[in-house]
Amino acid sequence: MDLIDRKILDLLQRDATLAIAEVADRVGLSQTPCWKRIQRLEAQGVIQRRVALLDPEKLGLGLTVFVSVESGDHSKEWLTRFADLVSGMPEVLEFHRMAGEVDYMLRVVVPDMKAYDGFYKRLIAAVPLKNVTSRFSMERIKSSTVLPIPTAAGGRGPGEDFGSPEAEWDESVLRSGRK
């Protein structure tokens, strides 16, 4: 993956609705090579899918809960059963296996406390768990899907050195479309 691929990825992760012509112009390519790069990045799984980001509050999903789970059983069978269960729960937006005192961390989004209570009861009834701790978000201060795209030079995204003479690439260029 080269600098142009990384520029394309940065643009698309900020706005996947950009026309190929716009993306190509912003990264200094013609449309066909730009499209081929995007197709390659999709085929490689770097671009997993293109989605619309929704406002949970406007959809009546105003309660975010971070659920820490400790398991007394660490067998492969238990993990498979637990992973299948949690992966099938639409309220769970993220599911992580952790290192440290907590075994698993879930990010759950529900309309209200009553809905969370129903989720919690389904979770604890399905598989044996040692401990479940719920932490309720009072305010979402930052939420982003924009990854700090790493570079060979160790930079972390727009405004940082991409390890080439094209290091002037920054967020103002991304926003304005100027080259």
C-alpha positions as CSV (number, residue, x, y, z in Angstrom):
1,M,0.0,0.0,0.0
2,D,1.5,3.3,-1.1
3,L,0.8,7.0,-0.2
4,I,-1.9,7.3,-2.8
5,D,-3.7,4.3,-1.5
6,R,-3.6,5.8,2.0
7,K,-4.9,9.2,0.7
8,I,-7.8,7.4,-1.0
9,L,-8.6,5.5,2.1
10,D,-8.5,8.6,4.2
11,L,-10.9,10.4,1.9
12,L,-13.3,7.4,1.7
13,Q,-13.4,6.8,5.4
14,R,-14.4,10.4,5.9
15,D,-17.0,10.4,3.0
16,A,-17.7,7.2,1.1
17,T,-20.2,9.1,-1.1
18,L,-17.5,11.0,-2.9
19,A,-17.6,10.4,-6.7
20,I,-14.7,8.6,-8.2
21,A,-13.9,11.7,-10.2
22,E,-13.6,13.7,-7.0
23,V,-11.4,11.1,-5.2
24,A,-9.2,10.8,-8.3
25,D,-8.8,14.6,-8.5
26,R,-7.9,15.0,-4.8
27,V,-5.2,12.3,-5.0
28,G,-3.8,13.3,-8.4
29,L,-4.9,10.3,-10.5
30,S,-7.2,9.9,-13.4
31,Q,-10.5,8.1,-12.7
32,T,-9.6,4.6,-14.1
33,P,-6.4,4.1,-12.0
34,C,-8.2,5.5,-9.0
35,W,-11.2,3.1,-9.4
36,K,-8.8,0.2,-9.9
37,R,-7.0,1.0,-6.7
38,I,-10.3,1.2,-4.8
39,Q,-11.4,-2.2,-6.3
40,R,-8.1,-3.7,-5.2
41,L,-8.4,-2.3,-1.7
42,E,-11.9,-3.8,-1.5
43,A,-10.7,-7.2,-2.8
44,Q,-7.9,-7.2,-0.2
45,G,-10.4,-6.5,2.5
46,V,-8.9,-3.1,3.5
47,I,-12.2,-1.5,2.6
48,Q,-14.7,-3.9,4.2
49,R,-17.9,-2.1,3.3
50,R,-19.5,1.3,2.8
51,V,-22.2,2.4,5.2
52,A,-24.3,5.3,6.4
53,L,-23.5,6.5,9.9
54,L,-26.7,7.1,11.9
55,D,-27.4,9.2,15.0
56,P,-28.5,6.8,17.7
57,E,-30.4,9.5,19.7
58,K,-32.5,10.4,16.7
59,L,-33.4,6.8,16.4
60,G,-34.5,6.5,20.0
61,L,-31.3,4.6,21.0
62,G,-30.1,7.0,23.7
63,L,-28.5,4.7,26.2
64,T,-25.0,3.4,25.6
65,V,-23.6,0.8,28.0
66,F,-20.1,-0.6,28.3
67,V,-20.5,-4.1,29.7
68,S,-17.5,-5.9,31.2
69,V,-17.7,-9.7,31.4
70,E,-15.6,-12.1,33.4
71,S,-15.8,-15.7,32.7
72,G,-15.1,-18.6,35.0
73,D,-14.7,-20.9,31.9
74,H,-12.1,-20.3,29.3
75,S,-12.6,-23.4,27.2
76,K,-12.9,-23.2,23.4
77,E,-16.5,-24.6,23.6
78,W,-17.6,-21.9,26.1
79,L,-16.0,-19.2,24.0
80,T,-17.7,-20.4,20.8
81,R,-21.1,-20.5,22.5
82,F,-20.6,-17.1,24.1
83,A,-19.3,-15.5,20.9
84,D,-22.2,-16.9,18.9
85,L,-24.7,-15.6,21.5
86,V,-23.2,-12.1,21.7
87,S,-22.6,-11.8,18.0
88,G,-26.3,-12.5,17.5
89,M,-27.5,-9.7,19.8
90,P,-28.3,-6.6,17.7
91,E,-27.8,-4.3,20.7
92,V,-24.1,-5.2,20.8
93,L,-22.2,-2.9,18.5
94,E,-18.7,-3.9,19.6
95,F,-17.4,-7.1,21.2
96,H,-13.8,-7.4,22.3
97,R,-11.8,-10.1,24.1
98,M,-9.6,-8.3,26.6
99,A,-6.3,-8.7,28.4
100,G,-6.3,-7.9,32.1
101,E,-8.9,-8.3,34.8
102,V,-11.9,-8.3,32.4
103,D,-12.3,-11.1,29.8
104,Y,-14.7,-9.4,27.4
105,M,-16.0,-5.9,26.8
106,L,-19.2,-5.1,25.0
107,R,-20.5,-1.8,23.7
108,V,-24.3,-2.0,23.8
109,V,-26.8,0.6,22.5
110,V,-30.5,0.4,23.6
111,P,-33.4,2.8,24.0
112,D,-33.5,3.0,27.7
113,M,-32.9,1.2,31.1
114,K,-35.8,-1.1,30.6
115,A,-34.4,-2.3,27.3
116,Y,-31.0,-2.7,28.8
117,D,-32.5,-4.8,31.7
118,G,-34.0,-7.1,29.1
119,F,-30.7,-7.4,27.3
120,Y,-28.9,-8.1,30.6
121,K,-31.3,-10.8,31.6
122,R,-30.9,-12.5,28.2
123,L,-27.1,-12.3,28.5
124,I,-26.8,-13.8,31.9
125,A,-29.4,-16.5,31.3
126,A,-27.7,-17.8,28.2
127,V,-24.2,-18.9,29.4
128,P,-22.5,-19.1,32.8
129,L,-20.7,-15.9,33.7
130,K,-18.5,-15.1,36.7
131,N,-19.2,-11.4,36.8
132,V,-21.0,-8.8,34.6
133,T,-20.4,-5.1,35.2
134,S,-22.3,-2.4,33.4
135,R,-21.1,1.2,33.0
136,F,-23.6,3.7,31.6
137,S,-22.4,6.5,29.3
138,M,-23.7,9.9,30.5
139,E,-22.4,11.8,27.5
140,R,-20.7,10.9,24.2
141,I,-17.9,13.4,23.9
142,K,-16.2,11.9,20.9
143,S,-17.3,9.3,18.5
144,S,-15.4,8.7,15.2
145,T,-15.0,6.0,12.6
146,V,-12.0,7.7,11.1
147,L,-8.9,5.5,11.6
148,P,-5.5,7.2,12.1
149,I,-4.1,5.5,9.0
150,P,-0.5,4.4,9.8
151,T,2.3,5.1,7.4
152,A,5.7,3.5,6.8
153,A,7.3,6.6,8.4
154,G,5.2,6.1,11.5
155,G,2.8,9.0,10.8
156,R,-0.8,8.7,12.0
157,G,-2.8,10.4,9.3
158,P,-3.6,13.8,7.7
159,G,-1.3,16.5,8.8
160,E,1.5,14.1,9.7
161,D,4.4,13.2,7.6
162,F,3.5,10.4,5.2
163,G,7.2,9.7,4.8
164,S,7.5,11.3,1.3
165,P,7.9,14.8,-0.3
166,E,4.1,14.9,-0.5
167,A,3.9,15.5,3.3
168,E,2.1,18.7,2.8
169,W,-1.1,16.6,2.4
170,D,-3.3,17.8,5.3
171,E,-6.9,17.9,6.4
172,S,-7.5,21.3,4.7
173,V,-6.6,19.7,1.4
174,L,-8.9,16.8,2.1
175,R,-11.8,19.1,3.0
176,S,-11.3,21.6,0.2
177,G,-10.4,19.2,-2.6
178,R,-7.4,21.3,-3.5
179,K,-4.2,19.6,-4.6
